[in-house]
Amino acid sequence: MTIPLQNPDGPVVIHLSDEERDTGVLTPFHMFEAIDAFFVDGVVVLENAVEVKYIDALNERMLPDTEELKRNAGKIHWNQGQAKGNVSQNPPFEKEFMYPQIYANRPAASIMANIFGPRPQIRYIRTNTLVGNAADRQAVHKDCGFEHLSHPFHMALNINLVDISPENGSTELWLGTPRISEYDDIVPGVIGIKPEKLEARRKVRPPCYPCIKRGSVVLRDIRTWHAGMPNHTDHTRIMLAFGYQAAWHGCTLNTPVPESLRETVGQLEKHNNTEFCVTYVPDNKFDNLYSAFNADFSSAIKPERGSVQAGAVPLWKKDY
C-alpha cells in the first residue's frame, strides 16, 4: 500500500481545556489563534472539543448503517464515485444520539460567531464515511463549484469518530488555498482543481495529511482545496460533515429531519446559539438511510453589480 509521506506542515491544533469545551468560552489567546489560523490556512483543529464517550457511542450506532448502505451500493451517493469508497451517509436523526457536544458544539459556534456574525446557520448534516480497503483517491477539489465570495461564508465542521492518520484516510489538505481561491480554479461541470493551478501551488505549499485525535473538531473554509484519500485498513472511518453558513449569505439549503425532533432541534439551537435550517418531515415518511443528497451551498442573493470573482468591477473602483 502507498501511504503519503508525512509533511511537517499541518493545520494549527488548539487543545481546549474541559472548561472551554463545556462552556464554549475560549481564552482570548485560543480565540485569537483559532481565527488567525482559519483566515491564514483555511483550517483549524480543536482538540478535546467533544468527550470521547459521545464519539464512541455514535460510531457504534452508525457502523451497522454503513454495512446496510454497502449492501445497497446502487441506492446511495458515493462522493466522486464508488471506487473512492466515500459514502455520503446520514447520521442517525434520533433524539438519543443527537448529543449537544456534537450537534451544537459550543467552542465551534463561538469561533463561527466571531467570524460570520451572530447565529450561524447549520444547513448541511451528513457524513463522509470511508469504507475499509478503499484503494482510490479523490480529485483535489473545493466544496463550492459556483461563483463564490472571496472571503469566508461557509465553514465545514468535521468530527472524526476514530483517530485519523494517513493509514486510514486522513484528508489531503492544501493549507492557505482560500486566500487564492477563485471561481477560475475549476472548469465548470468538472470535478477538481485545474492541474496547472495544483502544480503552481505545490511549489509554494504542498499538501499535508494530518493525524487527528478523535474528540477533535476540524473547522474548514469550504474554499480550501482538499481530497479524500484511500483507507488502507479493514475498518470503516466515519467523519461527520456539518455545513455552517453566515446568516447573511442567503443560502436556501435545508436538511430534512423527522417531525418528532422539533423540540430537540429547538434545544440544540439554544445550546450554542445557532440556527438549524431544516425541513420537518412526518416520521412515517422520513428515510434516514436513503434520503436524497443535496450540497448546494450557493447564495440566492445575486448582486446587481455582478460577482467580483466573475470579473465585475467593484463599486469602489467606479469613482463612487
C-alpha positions, 0 to 999 in steps of 0.5 A: 500500500502507498501511504503519503509521506508525512509533511511537517506542515499541518493545520494549527491544533488548539487543545481546549481545556474541559472548561472551554469545551463545556462552556464554549468560552475560549481564552482570548489567546485560543480565540485569537489563534483559532481565527488567525489560523482559519483566515491564514490556512483555511483550517483549524483543529480543536482538540478535546472539543467533544468527550470521547464517550459521545464519539464512541457511542455514535460510531457504534450506532452508525457502523451497522448503517454503513454495512446496510448502505454497502449492501445497497451500493446502487441506492446511495451517493458515493462522493466522486464515485464508488471506487473512492469508497466515500459514502455520503451517509446520514447520521442517525436523526434520533433524539438519543444520539443527537448529543449537544457536544456534537450537534451544537458544539459550543467552542465551534459556534463561538469561533463561527460567531466571531467570524460570520456574525451572530447565529450561524446557520447549520444547513448541511448534516451528513457524513463522509464515511470511508469504507475499509480497503478503499484503494482510490483517491479523490480529485483535489477539489473545493466544496463550492463549484459556483461563483463564490465570495472571496472571503469566508461564508461557509465553514465545514465542521468535521468530527472524526469518530476514530483517530485519523492518520494517513493509514486510514484516510486522513484528508489531503489538505492544501493549507492557505488555498482560500486566500487564492481561491477563485471561481477560475480554479475549476472548469465548470461541470468538472470535478477538481482543481485545474492541474496547472493551478495544483502544480503552481501551488505545490511549489509554494505549499504542498499538501499535508495529511494530518493525524487527528485525535478523535474528540477533535473538531476540524473547522474548514473554509469550504474554499480550501482545496482538499481530497479524500484519500484511500483507507488502507485498513479493514475498518470503516472511518466515519467523519461527520460533515456539518455545513455552517453558513453566515446568516447573511449569505442567503443560502436556501439549503435545508436538511430534512429531519423527522417531525418528532425532533422539533423540540430537540432541534429547538434545544440544540439551537439554544445550546450554542446559539445557532440556527438549524435550517431544516425541513420537518418531515412526518416520521412515517415518511422520513428515510434516514438511510436513503434520503436524497443528497443535496450540497448546494451551498450557493447564495440566492442573493445575486448582486446587481453589480455582478460577482467580483470573482466573475470579473465585475468591477467593484463599486469602489473602483467606479469613482463612487 
